[in-house]
Structures are given as structure tokens and as C-alpha cells.
């Protein structure tokens, strides 16, 4: 199993746009073979957003990447976020 975790820190005025983008990314992921779960989460205290997708394998995520990129291709993350997102590919140890 592979956990794809992204941490986003939105500009307050662009929070809704970032949520919409993350939901589109999740919908695109859900149409791909090998996705087990996808979640868009918000930390109550900091307002930080977390995207979490759980994949059967790294190969499944790799095959899905073109569809995932297309879902957010026109999104202006440089404007919407305080800093670039931190992205992690995690596996159990």
C-alpha cells in the first residue's frame, strides 16, 4: 500500500478555491484503478489542509498521474497557497 499525503497552507481568501481543487483531484483519483481511499481534510486549529490518497501500489499511482494532473492543470496554486505544498509518498515500515 502507498499513502500519498499532501499538506497545503491556503491563503485565507483562496480557501474555497483550494478545497474545490482538492475535491476535483479526489474525484479524478476515484475514477482510477488502484485507489482505495481519498480524503480532503482540514486541521481545526491551523486551517492547514491535508490531502490523503491511499493506493494499492506505487504503480497504480503512477498510472493515475496523467488524470490527476489534468484535473488540476489550470489551478493557480502559487496564488492560492502561502507556500508550495509538502508532498509525501509514505509506506509502512
Residue pairs with C-beta under 8 A, 6 or more apart in sequence:
1 36
1 54
1 55
1 56
1 57
1 91
1 92
2 54
2 55
2 56
2 57
2 58
2 60
2 61
2 89
2 90
2 91
3 52
3 53
3 54
3 55
3 88
3 89
3 90
3 91
4 51
4 52
4 53
4 54
4 55
4 61
4 87
4 88
4 89
4 90
5 50
5 51
5 52
5 87
5 88
5 89
5 90
6 50
6 51
6 85
6 86
6 87
6 88
7 48
7 49
7 50
7 85
7 86
7 87
7 88
8 18
8 22
8 48
8 49
8 50
8 51
8 81
8 85
9 47
9 48
9 49
9 81
9 82
9 83
9 85
10 18
10 47
10 49
10 80
10 81
10 82
11 79
11 80
11 81
11 82
12 47
14 79
14 80
14 81
15 47
17 75
17 76
17 80
18 49
18 77
18 80
18 81
19 40
19 49
21 72
21 75
21 77
21 80
22 40
22 49
22 51
23 40
24 71
24 72
25 38
25 51
25 68
25 71
25 72
26 38
26 39
26 40
26 51
26 53
27 71
28 64
28 67
28 68
28 70
28 71
29 35
29 38
29 53
29 64
29 67
29 68
30 38
31 67
32 60
32 63
32 64
32 67
32 68
33 60
33 63
33 64
34 55
34 56
34 57
34 59
34 60
34 61
34 63
34 64
35 53
35 54
35 55
35 56
35 60
35 64
36 54
36 55
36 56
37 52
37 53
37 54
38 51
38 52
38 53
38 54
39 50
39 51
39 52
39 53
40 49
40 50
40 51
41 49
41 50
41 51
41 52
42 48
42 49
42 50
43 49
43 50
53 61
55 61
55 64
58 89
61 89
77 84
77 85
